[in-house]
Amino acid sequence: MKRRLWYFVLSVFTATALSSCGGSLSPLYRDFRAPDIEDSELLDQIGDAVVEAGWVVGTPAAPNVVTTEYKTLRRWGLYRIDMHLDVIPIGSNYVRVIFHPYRRFFTGGRSKVLYLSPGIRRSVLPEIVASLESRGLRMVGTPIERDRDRTRENIR
């Protein structure tokens, strides 16, 4: 009986400790509110903003997507972090920047990074946000941040 209670207490403690780490994880995209302009002009502005932020525009998977080439963000001893971006207009009101970070190991293998760590965010977000905002796009963040702002507006 005591052993079961001990396992229960230990499992509750472990679950609580692990759930407290969830707030520091950040999704792999950010949303921006787009100005009311034509789609072709918006894609041109997005392409210019991406180049201004230090990325090289690559071959897109679809005609309405701006894709970048891989860029090395960090080099560690056993791996480096490479990333490329997809910038996609969503409807006529939003643009989504999707980050694709990978760990590339010295052995040639790679693995997807499942969230934006604070270090990756600091090395990527300021340039891309400043460049897009200089062209009239306003960052609304992640869906959680966007919904929180909508709730505040509705309360007022």
N, C-alpha and C positions, 0 to 999 in steps of 0.2 A: 504493500500500500504506500509506504513512504517513498519507494522508488518511483512509482507512478506519479506521485505528487511532485517529486523532484524533476522528472522529465517534463511534466506539464509546465511547471514554473520556468524551466530552462527554455522550452519552446516558445512560451509567451514572451520571455525576455528577448530571445533571438529575433522573433518576428517584429517586435517593437523597435529593436535596434536597426534592423534592416529597412523597415518602413520609413525611418527618419532620414535615410539617405535619398529617398525618392525626390525630395524637393530640389536637389541640386542638379538633377538630370534635365537636360534641355532638348527639345525635339530638333530634328534635322531640317527645319524650315522656318522661315519668317514670312509674314504677309505684309504687303504694302498696299495702301489705298492709292489707286491710280487717278490721275486727272482725266477729265473728259476730253479725250482726243481720239483720233482714228487709230485702229489697231496697227496699221503699218508704221505710223509715226511713233507709236508707243514702243514697238519692237526696235525701231532705230534708236530711240532714246535709251532703251534698256541695254542694247549693244554698246553704245557709247559709254554708258555708266559703268558697265562691267570692265571695259578696257581702261577707263580712267581709274578704276579701283585696283588695277594691276593684274588683271586676268587676260588671257589670250582667248579670243572667241574661236570655238571649234565647230565641227560639223554637227548640226542639230539632228535629233532623232525625228523631229516633226517640224513642219514649216512655221508653227507658232511658238517655238521654243528657242531661247538663246542658251546655248551650251558652251561651256568653257573647256579648255584643255586642263589636264592635271597639273597641279602646282604643289611643290613640296613645301609644307608648312614647318615641319620640325624634323630634326634628325636625332635619334637616340642611338644608343649603342647597337641594339639588336634589330631595330626597325626604324622606319621613317614614316611620317604621316603625310600622305598625299591626299589632295582633295580636288574635286571639280564641282562646278555649279550648274544647275539648270534653273533658268528664270522663265517662268510661265505666266502669261496673262490668264486670269480666271474671270470669265465673263467680261464685263466692261468696267468693273469697279475695283478689282484687286489684281495684284501681281504677287506670285509666290516664288520666293527664292529657296530652292532645295539644295542642301549641302550634301555632298557624297564623300565623306572622309573614309580613308582606308589606311590600315597599317600594312606597310610593305616590309616584309622581313628580309634579312640578309640572305636567307636561303632561297628567295624567289617567291615565296608564298605571300598571300595577302589575306586580310580579314577586315570586314566592314566594322567601322566604329558606329555603335548604335545610338549615340547621343553626342551633343556638342558639349565637350568639357569646358570648364572656364578658360583654360589656356587656349583652346581652339577658338572659342568665341572671341577672346581678346585679340587674337591674331587675324581674324577674318571680318568680323562684324563691323568695326568702326569704319573701315574704308568703303565697304559696299553700301552701308547705310548712308554715309555722307554723300557718296556719289549719286545714289538714287534720289535722296532727298533734295539734292541740288537741281534735279530735273523735275521736281514737283510731286514726286511720290512720297507718301508719308507712312512711316513704319507703324503698323498696328500690332506687330508682334506675333505671338503664338495664339491659337484659339482661346486658350485660358485667359491671356492678357486682353484679347479683343472682347471676350464675353464679360470680363470684369469691368472694362470701361463702359460697355453698353449698359450693364446693370447700374453703374454709378450715374449714367446719364438719365436713366429711367426713374431713379430715386429722386433726382433733383427736380 
